[in-house]
């Protein structure tokens, strides 16, 4: 391994320092105290010089083995970011221009006892500009991001994390560095480069089989014969194959049939909430005639995935849903962006915390979005382990891309490397070619004259269909591929890959954003087959902002607040949305006003996305005017790349926003959902459970001014397995009459489902009016006592009156609550705190702030 400390210098040699590998220039400078935290205040702009310089990484190393002994020696880079010239002992081995590719250089003839290795980087920003300049035949838009993003231009001309040139939720830090492992490999006869296994279920014989693919570099001059034995002890399956390897790079594909007797007892891999994530230990042993043996330990998973696009009775268009192991699964989750601008700061613990938080909020899927990076192996390992399905985009987003020969060759290498690297993971259920690029052409985002449209369509088909799709289908037959998102799926294919309207609700998936309508009104949302992106912004908590700002920044209208908002008019849009239903903060104390505003943006975001997601969930079993059968809800976005206003539900550092607590409820496996239509209140029973349940629906009406209910109703209902069925219907007028002294403004409805043996849904609520118009709502006196219970902490809350959106915040103490942002309609409530680091009762009590709506 060549990990560890290297020497790092800038273009003219004025800055020289030690730099870690894996790592990048920014983190090296930070570690040596030469720059502040890049995320502090305005440093994203102040530190632009780092990305514009050309840096060189170098080191000497001694060869740890006798040189003469080995037939072949390679220098292997798992990831170089991005444009570099690689030299060993002053001999140029080659160049790199793709952050997502793996590079292997043959150094057999240049390696000595002591070696000098250099990686000379070129600024990604200047390289991208130069590539764009050289593309003379026609322009490939967009040239630059909008000014509000304070970004760099021509990200589409470099195979690098697209959002590192800036995005509407992130800063511009076009890094340089060796961002993954680098090592020397020496071997004599043959060497295993890739190893993968994918499972198939053969219906005709009711038997599981595994396809095992091994890709080798064979350095002998004549073919190598030998034996491969695959052993899965738990399934009493062992098979031995005679194989022959040809000289050069080649692959062998073995089909292992699982023992017939055991095939019926194979435990399949299921998504979170639907079963276990069983994997079987497998040993694959290669014994070749040259006498050297390779043993590969891996896990074999068994699961099937189908993307079902077929006609729906009573509706034009086609369905769009996933079947896992033959069972239709409603996809619940979010979209994943890079967890940091500096990938070397993303540790296993960072990933575990974020992914576990997704699973804890009842999510079963994430879309790895196409403007970031193909995630590290650990990311997919954790998803395999906790049952998070992955919709995997290829790294192309919101842009058109060139298709000259060099570019396509680089992309082809990238795609086959990534598919080979990742296809063994059962968590990945779909490959998708790009983010929003079909829509960009169809809706003409870049104002391309109609006469020139054909060039761009031709490029689009060339890149995503003739290259990417072709490679994916050749490399991996175990899961579906779509060319873009949003797309009309098979209908887009039929229309030559660019459909008239990729947002058509009768086909495929949709992305939907609307910041001007009232987000509590479910009729503004598309009744789509699959919602793969939708969302609203909010500000992260004060404790998160505080770490990267100073006192003069702590107001909603400060330069800092404007600087961090990378979405045009984003801060105003949030206030506008808040204003629909809440009174805006009026405090004369500027810091209190800032904190109150942050709180309200989080309440608004949570309530908006709750309304929209519940609409998608209750639409799964019905067709209304030809629309419906919604089978997926992935809101934008799960995580944050820095401390700033964004669409995320998890703040940078992992703290849960109110939205994430709401997600835990609106994604619950069993949930009653209410909506109003033409003066009638409907409640649906939504279930992801695999069996029908006889349950009791409790509907309770309170006046805002009292903790005593005005009226209660209990109704026996049957909630059907994996569907959404109406279980209650009453006109609002009836309801108000039945619960005397109620008006829309003075009362609120809460409801939940209860069943046998502790089965219970979260409590849900339905507001009969805007909360700014609520009558009888008084400021609650909230108090809490904290005690310790094993390794958790118990907060016993008390209130004097009904309190909407009760928020508990313990500042920067890391951890999460069992519930937050709730409507408190009872005098007492117990909330548990799960710490992520050691803390104490005293510390928690001291840090606690309790806020509810009327404190603002």
Helices and strands as residue ranges (DSSP letters): E 4-9, E 16-21, H 25-31, H 43-46, H 48-52, E 56-62, G 67-69, E 72-77, E 84-88, E 91-96, E 103-106, E 114-121, H 124-134, G 147-149, G 155-157, G 162-164, E 165-167, E 170-172, E 182-187, E 190-202, G 203-205, E 207-218, E 224-232, G 233-235, E 237-245, E 248-257, H 260-263, E 280-288, E 293-300, E 305-308, E 321-324, E 327-329, E 331-336, G 343-345, H 348-360, E 365-368, H 377-386, E 389-393, H 405-422, E 428-432, H 437-442, G 450-452, H 453-460, I 461-469, H 470-475, E 480-482, H 490-494, E 510-512, G 522-524, E 531-534, H 542-546, G 551-553, H 559-564, H 570-581, H 590-618, E 623-624, E 627-628, E 632-635, H 658-666, E 670-677, E 680-687, E 693-703, E 711-719, E 723-731, H 732-738, E 747-754, G 756-758, E 764-767, G 771-773, E 783-789, E 792-798, E 803-809, E 815-817, E 822-824, E 828-835, H 841-847, E 849-851, G 853-855
